[in-house]
Amino acid sequence: MTPELQRRLKEATEEQLRKLVEAAYGINTDVDQRIESILLGSDLHALAHQLKDRINSIARSDRYIDYQQAAEFSRTLNILVEDIARLIEAAPRQAFELIDSFMSIHERIYERVDDSGGDIGGSYSQALEVWLKAARCWRGSGDCPLDLTAVLTARHNDNGYAVWDDVIAKSGDLLTKDELMQLSGRFENVYHQAQAAPSDRDYNSGTAKAALGIAAVAKALGDVNMFERYILMRSPKPNELQKQSIINFCLSVNDGESALKWLQGTWDKRFASERLSLLDATYTLLGRHHELLALRREAYQRSPDHWRLKALLEILPENEKPGVEAQAIINALKISHLQVRIDTLIACHGITEAKEQLLKHIAQLNVFYGTLLDWAEVFHQAQEHLAEAACYRLLIEDILASGRSKAYHHAEDYYRQLARLDAEIERYDPLPSWQEYQVKLRQQHGRKKSFWQRAV
């Protein structure tokens, strides 16, 4: 809503507001339900009844919702969750029971929705936050009879669609420290019992759930030692991916010294880049400027791209910056990856050098269309018309070569841009002229009639 409309709404009379609500009601079901929830706000019993009816209606439905409809359905779920959240402060028990009821129907929802885009997952992530807030408020009121450690354990263990993934990890202000420690102990006992039980399967779901429970408690407590134990229980000699998991956890709780411990020692060469990135984050957290500067110098010397240049300049002494910046274009020309080389030259304002690289190596380029459009705009602003035209040629050829007919209207726009640029370009070397390019394009893609009908 614009500021002007907000002002007018604030100044509206009671009669105007009544007419507004009456006019809006009946246009859209989601809007109707939101209006009902607001109007019922002073009658908690009636509001809870309305919300329960909405949950039951969703649970009863067997209508299949495809990928295209999932986002709209997700909005319906989000509105319901938001309306339940409005109850929390005034009636935390009713709010908890409603949101718990909504969470409990997730299997029926997932069974009839194509959630390839993750919209429903987002709705349930939002619902989990409301569930936790309602549980905290109900417990804080002093009349909550639930054994919340048992409730959380049950949700953790019955989590087929992953809607409860974070329920324990985010319970640091719901359960006490003692309760969380007891929960961790229970998970450890279950782990050892499941590990000792005979099994003819390679995958032991009992140990997996228990180990994930320990990890979740560690996250709730911010306990590095407990998280390390979770990893080491299953892998006494952690691989590089597991080391990264530990280090990222350490950094998330601002424990740089523990992170540094795991960064030392031998790492597989395949993970050298990841290790250096984590080492950079660790030195930054610890304020170890000398080591950080040495690390970033080495990283830039090894690969002088614009990301590493920016990182180095952020901490480089002021008296050294002019020399590094002056050398940046020369260094960028040494980058082996062609797209990164051109990106870096542009970032360093080496537009002439970027143009030369593009034109020289155009046959080797295989670049995302968004990058090409960005380059075209840069070259347009710099009045480097031939380089701009080269970008549009690459865009057209990519669309036509892949036969993406739905993108032909974009190719048509690029084609007309080339016609416009022809008047600005005096020499096409080393590219074919505009006339030669048109002939070549028709020879290669003359059968794409729907394109040519639009382009010419």
C-alpha positions as CSV (number, residue, x, y, z in Angstrom):
1,M,0.0,0.0,0.0
2,T,1.3,3.4,-1.0
3,P,1.9,6.1,1.7
4,E,-1.0,8.1,0.2
5,L,-3.4,5.2,0.5
6,Q,-2.2,4.6,4.1
7,R,-2.9,8.2,4.9
8,R,-6.4,8.0,3.4
9,L,-7.1,4.8,5.2
10,K,-6.1,6.3,8.5
11,E,-8.4,9.3,7.8
12,A,-11.4,7.2,6.5
13,T,-14.7,7.4,8.4
14,E,-16.4,4.4,10.0
15,E,-18.9,4.4,7.1
16,Q,-16.2,4.4,4.5
17,L,-14.5,1.4,6.2
18,R,-17.7,-0.5,6.4
19,K,-18.3,0.0,2.7
20,L,-14.8,-1.0,1.9
21,V,-15.1,-4.3,3.8
22,E,-18.5,-5.0,2.3
23,A,-17.2,-4.3,-1.2
24,A,-14.1,-6.5,-0.8
25,Y,-16.0,-9.5,0.8
26,G,-16.9,-12.2,-1.7
27,I,-14.2,-11.4,-4.3
28,N,-11.6,-13.9,-3.0
29,T,-11.8,-16.7,-0.5
30,D,-8.5,-15.8,1.1
31,V,-9.5,-12.2,1.5
32,D,-12.9,-13.3,2.9
33,Q,-11.3,-15.5,5.5
34,R,-8.9,-12.7,6.5
35,I,-11.8,-10.3,6.9
36,E,-13.7,-12.9,9.0
37,S,-10.7,-13.5,11.2
38,I,-10.2,-9.8,11.9
39,L,-13.9,-9.2,12.6
40,L,-14.0,-12.2,14.9
41,G,-10.9,-11.0,16.8
42,S,-12.8,-9.9,19.8
43,D,-14.6,-13.2,20.2
44,L,-11.8,-15.7,20.8
45,H,-14.1,-18.7,20.9
46,A,-15.7,-17.8,17.5
47,L,-12.3,-17.1,15.9
48,A,-10.9,-20.4,17.1
49,H,-13.9,-22.2,15.7
50,Q,-13.5,-20.5,12.4
51,L,-9.8,-21.4,12.2
52,K,-10.5,-25.0,13.1
53,D,-13.1,-25.2,10.3
54,R,-10.5,-23.9,7.8
55,I,-8.0,-26.5,8.9
56,N,-10.6,-29.3,8.7
57,S,-11.6,-28.0,5.2
58,I,-8.0,-28.2,4.0
59,A,-7.6,-31.7,5.6
60,R,-10.8,-33.1,4.0
61,S,-10.0,-31.9,0.5
62,D,-8.7,-34.4,-2.0
63,R,-8.2,-31.9,-4.9
64,Y,-4.9,-32.4,-6.6
65,I,-2.8,-29.2,-6.8
66,D,-0.2,-29.1,-9.5
67,Y,3.1,-27.2,-9.7
68,Q,1.5,-24.1,-11.2
69,Q,-1.2,-23.9,-8.5
70,A,1.1,-24.7,-5.5
71,A,2.2,-21.0,-5.0
72,E,-1.4,-19.9,-4.7
73,F,-2.3,-22.7,-2.4
74,S,0.7,-21.8,-0.3
75,R,-0.6,-18.3,0.1
76,T,-3.8,-19.8,1.5
77,L,-1.9,-21.8,4.0
78,N,0.2,-18.7,4.9
79,I,-2.9,-16.6,5.6
80,L,-4.3,-19.4,7.8
81,V,-1.0,-19.6,9.8
82,E,-0.9,-15.8,10.2
83,D,-4.5,-15.8,11.5
84,I,-3.6,-18.5,14.0
85,A,-0.6,-16.4,15.1
86,R,-2.9,-13.5,16.0
87,L,-4.4,-15.6,18.8
88,I,-1.1,-16.3,20.5
89,E,-0.9,-13.4,23.0
90,A,-4.5,-13.5,24.0
91,A,-5.1,-17.3,23.9
92,P,-1.8,-19.2,23.7
93,R,-3.4,-22.6,24.4
94,Q,-5.9,-22.3,21.6
95,A,-3.3,-21.0,19.3
96,F,-1.0,-23.9,20.1
97,E,-3.7,-26.5,19.6
98,L,-4.7,-24.9,16.3
99,I,-1.2,-24.7,14.9
100,D,-0.4,-28.2,16.1
101,S,-3.6,-29.4,14.3
102,F,-2.4,-27.7,11.2
103,M,1.0,-29.2,11.5
104,S,-0.6,-32.7,11.9
105,I,-2.3,-32.6,8.5
106,H,0.9,-32.0,6.6
107,E,1.0,-35.6,5.2
108,R,-2.4,-35.2,3.6
109,I,-1.3,-31.9,2.1
110,Y,2.0,-33.2,0.7
111,E,0.2,-36.3,-0.8
112,R,-1.9,-34.1,-3.1
113,V,0.4,-31.2,-3.9
114,D,3.3,-31.0,-6.3
115,D,5.7,-29.0,-4.2
116,S,8.6,-29.0,-6.7
117,G,9.0,-25.2,-6.1
118,G,9.2,-25.6,-2.3
119,D,6.2,-23.3,-1.6
120,I,4.5,-25.7,0.7
121,G,7.7,-26.3,2.5
122,G,8.0,-22.5,3.1
123,S,4.5,-22.5,4.5
124,Y,5.3,-25.2,7.0
125,S,8.5,-23.5,7.9
126,Q,6.5,-20.4,8.8
127,A,4.0,-22.6,10.7
128,L,6.8,-24.2,12.7
129,E,7.9,-20.7,13.9
130,V,4.3,-20.1,15.0
131,W,4.1,-23.5,16.7
132,L,7.3,-22.7,18.7
133,K,6.1,-19.2,19.7
134,A,2.7,-20.5,20.8
135,A,4.4,-23.3,22.8
136,R,6.6,-20.7,24.5
137,C,3.7,-18.4,25.4
138,W,1.5,-21.2,26.6
139,R,4.4,-22.6,28.8
140,G,5.1,-19.1,30.0
141,S,1.5,-18.7,31.1
142,G,2.1,-21.4,33.8
143,D,-0.8,-23.6,32.9
144,C,0.7,-25.8,30.2
145,P,0.4,-29.5,31.3
146,L,2.4,-30.9,28.3
147,D,5.7,-32.6,28.7
148,L,7.4,-30.6,26.0
149,T,10.5,-32.7,25.9
150,A,8.4,-35.7,25.1
151,V,6.4,-33.7,22.5
152,L,9.5,-32.5,20.8
153,T,11.0,-36.0,20.8
154,A,7.9,-37.5,19.2
155,R,7.9,-34.8,16.5
156,H,11.5,-35.4,15.8
157,N,11.1,-39.1,15.4
158,D,7.9,-38.9,13.3
159,N,9.2,-36.5,10.6
160,G,8.6,-38.2,7.2
161,Y,8.1,-34.9,5.3
162,A,10.8,-32.9,7.2
163,V,8.3,-30.3,8.6
164,W,9.8,-30.9,12.1
165,D,13.4,-30.7,11.1
166,D,14.2,-27.6,13.2
167,V,11.8,-28.1,16.1
168,I,14.5,-29.1,18.6
169,A,17.3,-26.9,17.1
170,K,15.0,-23.8,17.5
171,S,13.8,-24.7,21.0
172,G,16.7,-23.0,22.9
173,D,14.2,-20.6,24.5
174,L,11.4,-23.1,24.9
175,L,13.2,-25.8,26.9
176,T,15.6,-25.1,29.8
177,K,19.2,-26.0,29.5
178,D,18.7,-28.9,31.9
179,E,15.9,-30.2,29.8
180,L,17.9,-30.0,26.6
181,M,20.8,-31.8,28.3
182,Q,18.5,-34.5,29.4
183,L,17.1,-34.8,25.9
184,S,20.7,-35.1,24.5
185,G,21.3,-37.9,27.0
186,R,18.2,-39.7,25.9
187,F,19.2,-39.5,22.3
188,E,22.7,-40.9,23.2
189,N,21.1,-43.8,25.0
190,V,18.8,-44.5,22.0
191,Y,21.8,-44.3,19.7
192,H,23.9,-46.9,21.6
193,Q,20.9,-49.2,21.9
194,A,20.1,-49.0,18.2
195,Q,23.7,-49.5,17.4
196,A,23.9,-52.6,19.5
197,A,20.7,-54.1,18.1
198,P,21.3,-56.7,15.3
199,S,20.3,-55.5,11.9
200,D,20.6,-56.9,8.4
201,R,20.4,-53.5,6.8
202,D,23.3,-51.2,6.0
203,Y,21.3,-48.1,7.0
204,N,20.3,-47.9,10.7
205,S,17.4,-45.4,11.0
206,G,17.5,-45.7,14.7
207,T,21.1,-44.4,15.1
208,A,20.5,-41.8,12.3
209,K,17.5,-40.3,14.1
210,A,19.2,-40.3,17.5
211,A,22.4,-38.7,16.1
212,L,20.3,-36.0,14.4
213,G,18.6,-35.4,17.7
214,I,22.0,-34.8,19.4
215,A,22.9,-32.4,16.6
216,A,19.6,-30.6,17.0
217,V,20.2,-30.2,20.8
218,A,23.7,-29.0,20.1
219,K,22.3,-26.3,17.8
220,A,19.7,-25.3,20.5
221,L,22.4,-24.9,23.1
222,G,25.1,-23.6,20.8
223,D,27.3,-26.4,22.2
224,V,30.4,-27.1,20.0
225,N,31.5,-30.1,22.0
226,M,28.1,-31.7,21.7
227,F,28.0,-31.1,17.9
228,E,31.5,-32.5,17.5
229,R,30.4,-35.6,19.5
230,Y,27.5,-36.0,17.1
231,I,29.9,-36.2,14.2
232,L,32.5,-38.4,15.9
233,M,29.9,-40.9,17.1
234,R,29.3,-41.9,13.5
235,S,32.7,-41.0,12.0
236,P,35.6,-41.2,14.3
237,K,37.8,-39.9,11.5
238,P,35.7,-37.2,9.9
239,N,36.0,-36.6,6.1
240,E,36.3,-33.1,4.7
241,L,32.6,-32.6,4.3
242,Q,32.1,-33.5,8.0
243,K,34.9,-31.2,9.0
244,Q,33.2,-28.4,7.1
245,S,30.0,-29.1,9.0
246,I,31.8,-28.8,12.3
247,I,33.6,-25.7,11.3
248,N,30.5,-24.0,10.0
249,F,28.8,-24.8,13.3
250,C,31.7,-23.3,15.3
251,L,31.5,-20.2,13.2
252,S,27.7,-19.9,13.7
253,V,28.3,-19.8,17.5
254,N,31.3,-17.4,17.2
255,D,33.8,-20.0,18.4
256,G,36.7,-19.3,16.1
257,E,39.3,-21.2,18.1
258,S,37.4,-24.5,17.8
259,A,37.0,-23.8,14.1
260,L,40.7,-23.2,13.7
261,K,41.5,-26.5,15.3
262,W,39.5,-28.4,12.6
263,L,41.1,-26.3,9.8
264,Q,44.6,-27.5,10.8
265,G,46.1,-30.7,9.6
266,T,45.9,-32.4,6.2
267,W,43.0,-31.7,3.9
268,D,42.3,-33.4,0.6
269,K,43.4,-31.2,-2.3
270,R,39.9,-31.3,-3.8
271,F,38.7,-29.2,-0.8
272,A,41.5,-26.6,-0.8
273,S,39.2,-23.8,-1.9
274,E,36.6,-24.6,0.8
275,R,39.2,-24.8,3.4
276,L,40.7,-21.4,2.5
277,S,37.3,-19.8,2.5
278,L,36.6,-21.2,6.0
279,L,40.0,-20.1,7.1
280,D,39.3,-16.6,5.9
281,A,36.0,-16.5,7.9
282,T,37.8,-17.9,11.0
283,Y,40.6,-15.3,10.9
284,T,38.0,-12.6,10.4
285,L,36.0,-13.8,13.4
286,L,39.1,-14.0,15.5
287,G,40.4,-10.6,14.4
288,R,43.7,-12.1,13.3
289,H,44.5,-9.4,10.8
290,H,48.0,-10.4,10.0
291,E,47.1,-14.0,9.1
292,L,44.0,-12.8,7.2
293,L,46.0,-10.3,5.1
294,A,48.6,-13.0,4.2
295,L,45.8,-15.4,3.3
296,R,44.0,-12.9,1.0
297,R,47.3,-11.8,-0.6
298,E,48.1,-15.4,-1.5
299,A,44.5,-16.1,-2.7
300,Y,44.6,-13.0,-5.0
301,Q,48.0,-14.0,-6.4
302,R,46.8,-17.5,-7.1
303,S,43.6,-16.2,-8.8
304,P,43.4,-12.5,-9.4
305,D,39.7,-12.2,-10.0
306,H,37.6,-9.3,-8.9
307,W,36.1,-11.1,-5.9
308,R,39.5,-11.8,-4.4
309,L,40.7,-8.3,-5.3
310,K,37.8,-6.7,-3.5
311,A,38.4,-8.9,-0.4
312,L,42.1,-7.9,-0.4
313,L,41.4,-4.2,-0.8
314,E,39.0,-4.3,2.2
315,I,41.9,-5.0,4.6
316,L,44.9,-3.8,2.7
317,P,46.9,-0.8,4.2
318,E,45.9,2.4,2.4
319,N,49.4,3.1,1.1
320,E,49.4,-0.2,-0.8
321,K,46.0,0.0,-2.4
322,P,47.0,2.3,-5.4
323,G,49.7,-0.1,-6.5
324,V,47.4,-3.2,-6.4
325,E,44.6,-1.4,-8.2
326,A,47.0,-0.2,-10.9
327,Q,48.1,-3.7,-11.5
328,A,44.6,-5.2,-11.4
329,I,43.9,-5.2,-15.2
330,I,47.3,-6.7,-16.0
331,N,46.7,-9.4,-13.4
332,A,43.1,-10.0,-14.7
333,L,44.5,-10.8,-18.2
334,K,46.2,-13.8,-16.6
335,I,43.0,-15.5,-15.5
336,S,42.5,-18.7,-17.3
337,H,38.7,-18.8,-17.1
338,L,37.4,-16.6,-19.9
339,Q,34.2,-15.4,-18.4
340,V,35.8,-14.6,-15.1
341,R,38.6,-12.8,-17.0
342,I,36.1,-10.6,-18.7
343,D,34.0,-10.1,-15.6
344,T,37.1,-9.0,-13.7
345,L,38.2,-6.6,-16.4
346,I,34.8,-5.0,-16.4
347,A,34.8,-4.8,-12.6
348,C,38.3,-3.1,-12.8
349,H,37.1,-0.6,-15.4
350,G,39.2,-2.3,-18.1
351,I,36.4,-2.0,-20.7
352,T,38.8,-1.8,-23.7
353,E,40.6,-4.9,-22.5
354,A,37.3,-6.7,-21.8
355,K,36.1,-5.8,-25.3
356,E,39.3,-7.2,-26.8
357,Q,39.0,-10.5,-24.9
358,L,35.4,-10.9,-25.9
359,L,36.0,-10.3,-29.6
360,K,39.1,-12.4,-29.6
361,H,37.6,-15.4,-27.9
362,I,33.9,-15.1,-28.9
363,A,33.9,-18.6,-30.4
364,Q,34.8,-20.1,-27.0
365,L,32.2,-18.4,-24.9
366,N,29.4,-20.3,-23.3
367,V,27.9,-17.8,-20.9
368,F,24.6,-17.5,-19.0
369,Y,22.2,-15.1,-20.8
370,G,22.0,-12.8,-17.8
371,T,25.7,-12.3,-17.9
372,L,25.6,-11.5,-21.6
373,L,22.8,-8.9,-21.0
374,D,24.9,-7.3,-18.2
375,W,27.9,-7.2,-20.5
376,A,25.8,-5.7,-23.3
377,E,24.7,-2.9,-21.0
378,V,28.2,-2.2,-19.9
379,F,29.5,-1.9,-23.4
380,H,26.5,0.2,-24.4
381,Q,27.2,2.7,-21.7
382,A,30.9,2.7,-22.8
383,Q,29.8,3.2,-26.5
384,E,31.7,0.0,-27.4
385,H,29.2,-0.8,-30.0
386,L,31.0,-3.8,-31.6
387,A,31.3,-5.6,-28.2
388,E,27.7,-4.8,-27.5
389,A,26.7,-6.4,-30.8
390,A,28.8,-9.4,-30.1
391,C,26.8,-10.0,-26.9
392,Y,23.5,-9.8,-28.8
393,R,24.8,-12.2,-31.4
394,L,25.7,-14.8,-28.8
395,L,22.2,-14.4,-27.2
396,I,20.4,-14.9,-30.5
397,E,22.6,-17.9,-31.5
398,D,22.0,-19.6,-28.1
399,I,18.2,-19.2,-28.4
400,L,18.0,-20.4,-32.0
401,A,20.5,-23.3,-31.6
402,S,18.5,-24.7,-28.7
403,G,15.2,-24.2,-30.5
404,R,13.6,-22.3,-27.5
405,S,10.6,-21.0,-29.4
406,K,9.2,-19.4,-26.3
407,A,12.2,-17.1,-26.2
408,Y,12.0,-16.1,-29.9
409,H,10.5,-12.8,-29.0
410,H,13.7,-12.0,-27.0
411,A,15.8,-13.1,-30.0
412,E,13.7,-10.7,-32.2
413,D,14.6,-7.8,-29.8
414,Y,18.3,-8.7,-30.0
415,Y,18.1,-8.9,-33.8
416,R,16.7,-5.4,-34.0
417,Q,19.3,-4.2,-31.6
418,L,21.9,-5.5,-34.1
419,A,20.2,-3.6,-36.9
420,R,20.3,-0.4,-34.8
421,L,24.0,-0.9,-33.9
422,D,25.0,-1.4,-37.5
423,A,24.7,2.4,-38.1
424,E,27.1,3.0,-35.2
425,I,29.8,0.4,-36.2
426,E,32.3,1.5,-38.8
427,R,34.5,-1.7,-38.8
428,Y,33.4,-5.2,-37.8
429,D,36.8,-6.8,-37.7
430,P,37.3,-9.5,-36.4
431,L,33.5,-10.3,-36.7
432,P,31.5,-10.8,-39.9
433,S,29.7,-7.7,-41.0
434,W,26.0,-7.2,-40.3
435,Q,25.2,-8.3,-43.9
436,E,27.4,-11.3,-43.7
437,Y,26.0,-12.2,-40.3
438,Q,22.5,-12.2,-41.6
439,V,23.4,-14.5,-44.4
440,K,25.2,-16.9,-42.0
441,L,22.3,-16.8,-39.5
442,R,19.8,-17.7,-42.3
443,Q,22.0,-20.5,-43.5
444,Q,22.2,-22.0,-40.0
445,H,18.7,-21.3,-38.8
446,G,16.6,-20.6,-41.9
447,R,14.0,-23.2,-40.9
448,K,13.1,-21.3,-37.7
449,K,10.3,-19.6,-39.6
450,S,8.5,-18.3,-36.5
451,F,11.6,-16.3,-35.6
452,W,12.2,-14.9,-39.0
453,Q,8.6,-13.8,-39.4
454,R,8.9,-11.8,-36.2
455,A,12.5,-10.5,-36.7
456,V,12.2,-9.1,-40.3
